[in-house]
Each structure stands twice: as structure tokens, then as C-alpha cells.
């Protein structure tokens, strides 16, 4: 098995895949794609030939290529079933997926590089305005998830005592919340959970600051 991961150190979508790879114990080659240099390497013809979507992450397994982080997580689950990162039973599985989609579909896309660049280009938003935009959507989304968790018993991970995709997705989103200066008291339980998870080796090794292309 020879896995390659096209990644950007600060990309939360890449971050969640790195966590899953580590939890699965899967070795991979890290191939950086700088999303901000020279108009973004994701827009260069060489990378677009690999991934016409022009995004990271991109996982390559031999002749097989797959984009989109949740699709990659699903592929890894089939490739290496243990340890399982998604429940087998329909209802727990649905709850984990709902949690993941709330972040990957509702919260995270609004803070991507593309939307932020468009805000500046089309509406003359400066850095402060972009930061306010990102804080608003992150806090709103995480507050909603926090409210859903209010009636759920406290556990070591988001859904039970072992990590699932939900934990792979939550930790990078909380990293972004910190990056944009969100008020963590508005999602205190999720914030505390992310801090605990971040101390675990698989999560720690995936942290943006520990990637080979991290800004120094």
C-alpha cells in the first residue's frame, strides 16, 4: 500500500484526513499544495490535472484518486476497517454523520480561502471584515452543535469512548475557531473535548504546526 496525501498544513479538510490516517495507523507520503502562494498551487495546471476540483485534500492510492475529505474517510474505512471510526448500527452512524455534515457542509465551506478571497475582491472586505464573517459562521454552527450535545452524557470522545469521524472533524474546526478568535465560552463543552482529543498522539501528529509545509 502506497498512499499519497496532497495537503495544505492549515487546511481543516486535510487536517481531518491526517487524523484519520493516524488513527488507522496508515503510512502515507505528504505532498504539500500551497493554497496561498502565487495565486494558489491548487490552481496550477499540474495539480488541476490530478484534481479538477482544485482543492485539498486529495488522496492517491496507486492509480486511484479521491477528493473530498468525507469520501476519503469512507475510503479509508473500507481500506482499513479497524479501528472502526464510524458506528456500524444505523442510528449511531446517522448521528455521527449528521454531526460531521454540520461542520463539513454548513460551517467550514464559508471560511474557505475561496469565499474569503471573493469577499475581498467583490465586496472590498478587509481582513477585519473577513475575520468577523468567519467568526459569525463558526460560532453560530458550533453553538448549535453545543446545544445538541447538552442532553448527551459526557464521554471521552464525541460519540462514546473511542474516536469517530466526528472527532476527526471537530478538532480541526475548533482549531479554526481559535485561529479566527471565536468566543469559546459559547461552545465550551465542544471546546474542552477538542482540547482533550488534541493531546492524543494521532491528533497531535496531525496538527497543522507539525506538518512539513507549516509556516515558520
C-alpha positions as CSV (number, residue, x, y, z in Angstrom):
1,X,0.0,0.0,0.0
2,X,1.4,3.4,-1.0
3,X,-0.8,6.2,-0.1
4,X,-0.1,9.8,-1.0
5,X,-1.9,12.8,0.5
6,X,-1.9,16.2,-1.2
7,X,-2.4,18.5,1.7
8,X,-2.0,22.1,3.0
9,X,-0.9,22.5,6.6
10,X,-3.7,24.9,7.5
11,X,-6.5,23.2,5.6
12,X,-9.0,21.8,8.1
13,X,-10.3,19.3,5.5
14,X,-6.7,18.0,5.1
15,X,-6.3,18.1,8.9
16,X,-9.3,15.7,9.4
17,X,-7.9,13.2,6.9
18,X,-4.5,13.3,8.6
19,X,-6.1,12.5,11.9
20,X,-8.0,9.5,10.4
21,X,-4.8,8.2,8.7
22,X,-3.0,8.4,12.0
23,X,-5.9,6.7,13.9
24,X,-5.9,3.9,11.3
25,X,-2.1,3.5,11.5
26,X,-1.8,4.1,7.8
27,X,1.6,5.4,6.5
28,X,1.4,8.0,3.7
29,X,3.5,10.4,1.8
30,X,2.7,14.0,2.4
31,X,2.7,16.2,-0.7
32,X,2.2,19.9,0.1
33,X,-0.1,22.1,-2.0
34,X,0.3,25.8,-1.0
35,X,-3.1,27.4,-1.3
36,X,-1.9,30.9,-0.9
37,X,1.4,31.2,-2.8
38,X,1.5,32.6,-6.4
39,X,-2.3,32.6,-6.7
40,X,-2.6,29.1,-5.1
41,X,-0.8,26.0,-6.3
42,X,-4.2,24.3,-6.4
43,X,-4.9,26.4,-9.5
44,X,-1.8,25.3,-11.4
45,X,-2.3,23.1,-14.4
46,X,-0.2,20.3,-12.9
47,X,-2.5,20.0,-9.8
48,X,-5.7,20.5,-11.7
49,X,-4.7,17.6,-13.9
50,X,-4.8,15.4,-10.8
51,X,-7.8,17.1,-9.2
52,X,-10.0,19.2,-11.4
53,X,-11.9,20.4,-8.3
54,X,-8.7,22.3,-7.4
55,X,-9.0,21.6,-3.7
56,X,-7.2,19.7,-1.0
57,X,-7.1,17.1,0.3
58,X,-6.6,14.6,-2.5
59,X,-5.7,11.0,-1.6
60,X,-3.9,8.9,-4.2
61,X,-3.7,5.1,-3.8
62,X,-1.8,3.7,-6.8
63,X,-3.9,4.6,-9.8
64,X,-6.9,5.6,-7.7
65,X,-7.5,9.2,-6.8
66,X,-10.3,10.5,-4.5
67,X,-11.1,14.1,-3.4
68,X,-13.4,15.4,-0.7
69,X,-12.5,14.7,2.9
70,X,-15.6,12.6,4.0
71,X,-15.3,10.5,0.9
72,X,-11.6,9.9,1.8
73,X,-12.6,9.0,5.3
74,X,-15.1,6.5,3.9
75,X,-12.5,5.0,1.6
76,X,-10.0,4.6,4.5
77,X,-12.8,2.9,6.5
78,X,-13.2,0.3,3.7
79,X,-9.4,0.0,3.2
80,X,-8.6,-0.5,6.9
81,X,-11.7,-1.4,8.8
82,X,-10.0,-1.4,12.2
83,X,-10.1,0.5,14.3
84,X,-13.6,1.5,13.2
85,X,-14.1,5.2,13.0
86,X,-17.9,5.1,12.3
87,X,-20.5,3.1,14.1
88,X,-22.0,0.0,12.4
89,X,-25.5,0.5,13.7
90,X,-27.8,2.7,11.7
91,X,-28.9,5.2,14.3
92,X,-25.4,5.9,15.9
93,X,-23.9,6.0,12.4
94,X,-26.5,8.6,11.3
95,X,-25.8,10.8,14.4
96,X,-22.1,10.8,13.7
97,X,-22.7,11.7,10.0
98,X,-25.1,14.4,10.9
99,X,-22.5,15.9,13.3
100,X,-19.9,15.7,10.5
101,X,-22.0,17.3,7.9
102,X,-23.0,20.2,10.1
103,X,-19.3,21.1,10.1
104,X,-18.1,20.0,6.7
105,X,-21.2,21.2,4.8
106,X,-22.5,24.1,6.9
107,X,-19.7,25.7,8.8
108,X,-16.3,25.1,7.1
109,X,-17.1,25.9,3.5
110,X,-17.9,29.5,4.4
111,X,-14.4,30.1,5.8
112,X,-12.5,28.6,2.9
113,X,-9.8,30.5,1.0
114,X,-12.1,30.9,-2.0
115,X,-15.1,32.6,-0.2
116,X,-12.7,34.8,1.7
117,X,-10.9,36.0,-1.4
118,X,-14.3,36.6,-3.1
119,X,-15.4,38.7,-0.1
120,X,-12.3,40.9,-0.6
121,X,-12.5,41.0,-4.4
122,X,-16.2,41.5,-4.9
123,X,-17.2,43.4,-1.7
124,X,-13.9,45.1,-0.7
125,X,-13.9,43.3,2.6
126,X,-10.7,43.9,4.5
127,X,-9.0,41.4,6.9
128,X,-11.1,42.6,9.8
129,X,-14.4,42.1,7.9
130,X,-13.3,38.7,6.8
131,X,-12.4,37.7,10.3
132,X,-15.8,38.9,11.5
133,X,-17.6,36.9,8.8
134,X,-15.7,33.7,9.7
135,X,-16.3,34.2,13.5
136,X,-20.0,34.6,12.9
137,X,-20.5,31.4,11.0
138,X,-18.1,29.3,13.1
139,X,-19.7,30.4,16.4
140,X,-23.2,30.0,15.1
141,X,-22.5,26.5,13.9
142,X,-20.6,25.3,16.9
143,X,-23.2,26.8,19.2
144,X,-25.9,24.7,17.5
145,X,-23.9,21.6,17.9
146,X,-23.2,22.5,21.5
147,X,-26.9,22.7,22.2
148,X,-27.5,19.3,20.7
149,X,-24.8,17.9,23.0
150,X,-26.4,19.3,26.1
151,X,-28.5,16.2,26.7
152,X,-25.8,13.7,25.8
153,X,-23.7,12.1,28.6
154,X,-20.1,13.3,28.8
155,X,-17.8,10.7,27.1
156,X,-14.1,10.6,26.2
157,X,-14.9,11.3,22.6
158,X,-17.8,13.0,20.7
159,X,-19.8,9.8,20.5
160,X,-18.6,7.3,23.0
161,X,-15.3,6.3,24.4
162,X,-13.3,5.8,21.1
163,X,-12.8,8.3,18.3
164,X,-15.1,8.5,15.3
165,X,-15.2,10.7,12.2
166,X,-16.9,13.3,14.4
167,X,-13.7,13.7,16.4
168,X,-11.7,13.9,13.2
169,X,-13.9,16.7,12.0
170,X,-14.4,18.6,15.3
171,X,-10.8,19.1,16.2
172,X,-9.8,21.0,13.0
173,X,-12.9,23.1,13.3
174,X,-12.0,24.2,16.8
175,X,-8.5,24.9,15.5
176,X,-10.2,27.3,13.0
177,X,-12.3,28.8,15.8
178,X,-9.2,29.6,17.7
179,X,-7.5,31.0,14.6
180,X,-10.3,33.4,13.9
181,X,-10.7,34.5,17.6
182,X,-14.1,32.9,18.3
183,X,-15.5,33.1,21.8
184,X,-15.0,29.5,23.0
185,X,-17.3,30.0,26.0
186,X,-20.2,29.8,23.5
187,X,-19.3,26.2,22.8
188,X,-17.4,25.4,26.0
189,X,-18.1,21.6,26.1
190,X,-17.1,21.0,22.5
191,X,-14.0,23.2,23.0
192,X,-13.0,21.2,26.1
193,X,-13.5,18.0,24.2
194,X,-11.3,19.2,21.3
195,X,-8.5,20.1,23.8
196,X,-8.6,16.7,25.3
197,X,-8.5,15.0,21.9
198,X,-5.7,17.2,20.6
199,X,-3.4,15.8,23.3
200,X,-3.8,12.2,21.9
201,X,-0.8,11.1,19.7
202,X,-2.9,10.6,16.5
203,X,-4.4,14.1,16.8
204,X,-1.2,15.8,17.9
205,X,0.8,14.4,15.0
206,X,-1.9,15.8,12.6
207,X,-1.8,19.3,14.0
208,X,-1.1,22.0,11.4
209,X,2.0,23.3,13.2
210,X,3.6,19.8,12.9
211,X,3.3,19.5,9.1
212,X,6.4,19.8,6.9
213,X,4.9,22.8,5.0
214,X,3.8,24.7,8.1
215,X,4.6,28.4,8.0
216,X,7.5,29.2,10.2
